[in-house]
Amino acid sequence: MTGEPVEILLVEDNPNDEELTLRSLKKNNVSNQIHVVRDGAEALDFLFGKGAYSGRSLRDGPKVILLDLKLPKVDGLEVLRHIKHDAQARKIPVVILTSSKEERDIVESYQLGVNSYIVKPVDFAQFTDAVRQLGLYWMLLNQPPAL
């Protein structure tokens, strides 16, 4: 996957939440060019062209990152920290999509430069609507700077 453009990077370790997110994106016609990674270390490798993604470039996307916080290997806050400390990667919008309502997670995410923090609704209809709005805003309305 070194040269394929990616519009959305989904960083999610829970298979049920991954499936729900992908179904919601597909239902709302925001399903092309999504890449899924299941832990923070893989997310960093994907973004910075290391490990299994050696040679991959940020010019190939993503346009937005949907990032869970509670991840194995490297947690979501540490992934966010790496993204926002890199001159090129920091331009990519990052949306925290998590079940954590903890105030310290919200505060730290914004201090690190997250673009949006969304708590996953447990209700399928609410979740689908939240993902639809995410897709519409970040993929169609938002005008990011060139990488």
Steps between C-alpha positions, in 0.01 A plus 500: 500500500784740436359702212122489535337826607301484824224742593420370849729325745294317761702408808276259694584185698143388573369286210138588581568874501705463180215320324245751627712794382563347157130414458402852600748654255382270221133571575576870464707459181827591669662160465759524226869488583479416871795329665463333839778442752440330833758645737697817558833359382349396166341845465838668544666258255226572246523877537878526503584227246669252732485125561246329274428841343863582421521751217142623534463877476267744675424639154286187455273613784310464719276804478367432852590266786230343718692406814391293798674579829513164673735310268750218551877553462487882472196683638304753298631803688858399420407449133343848502814642663719356220266628228482853637878522553575421135504803267328318215268263692362773728304637202283186490176546695471254789162409645502308826219245478494327837281370779699702759310787659784562746566872534878449512491316163295781344723775642825327403371426149426867439829607659677272252312655207215262417251646253192339652411267791194281462373249754362193323126474552387153598180528296550387137285777350685770696835348408407481131390864505821609675714316241290647216560850631871426545529376144310792352698759688854361479479353150281754321489834683838536671774661289835369625838649411710313245741251653 
